[in-house]
């Protein structure tokens, strides 16, 4: 059986924690044989290395978006304190992921990753769209960053009875990570 | 209190290092409850998350990095010009200073737009190459219409694992 875990001084990579992929020997020098490595770094000009940081979650949650009968889109915003990503001088930008559940509740029947087709006419009232999108404004106010969600459904004439005839609520799940942009 | 760390022979997953989530016994068989799982092929370790700015006239940019001999997985997001102005950098901002033009998204604005001067139709693509010498190169290219008329920024994150 291969050695799978090394905690200490790796002959090639130095001190740290190393885990090899199944069947690979953790004492080998090939980095791609390691499923986890403490030694990752990159000194290339223009690169600020994350040094193999895992995507550790700072916070996560959800927000609901209700699209009214006859309408085909609506928005929601989540804010967070910028100070959580401060380095003593500047606030920084966190990484964010999101997905949308088809209906609200603890177990939505379908989840979508961000995707949206939104086409409109010149008067901006006839559109075709489906899905959702999100944007991150890390410095929206002096104290807060925001995550802005827009959910769409079907195709409709916005603001008219041509659209779906009843309200629908989507649930957007999001996760804010400690990973910082450079 | 649950057992949280196992270094050695897991009854289900074999030798390795395992860390379970809070409140979950690490000796259990369900590896969906692991923060670290030695039976996995990788742990999603990030190499970098970099913002690449494009001037109005720029149509492409390259980023070279240490890729450890594999074509690493890369994802990108973007900032784009809208009716409020050109996008500003999302990297950092002084305490207490707001910047409403700093924002990124999985992609840009409305597709198509009725106003081709606002840059909302600009998109991007990423060509990801293993150079074969321990480095990789990302070539990021503006896509869409009027690509030489609008500023944009692309934020690209690269992971250690191969595509």
Interface residues (C-beta under 8 A of the other chain):
Chain A: X1 X4 X5 X7 X17 X19 X21 X22 X30 X31 X32 X35 X36 X37 X40 X41 X42 X43 X44 X46 X47 X48 X49 X50 X52 X53 X54 X55 X82 X83 X86 X87 X89 X90 X91 X92 X93 X95 X114 X117 X118 X119 X120 X122 X124 X133 X134 X135 X136 X137 X138 X139 X140 X141 X142 X143 X179 X180 X181 X182
Chain B: X7 X14 X15 X16 X17 X36 X38 X39 X40 X41 X42 X43 X44 X45 X46 X47 X48 X49 X50 X51 X63 X64 X65 X66 X68 X69 X70 X90 X91 X92 X93 X94 X95 X96 X97 X98 X99 X100 X102 X103 X104 X105 X106 X107 X110 X111 X112 X114 X135 X155 X157 X160 X162
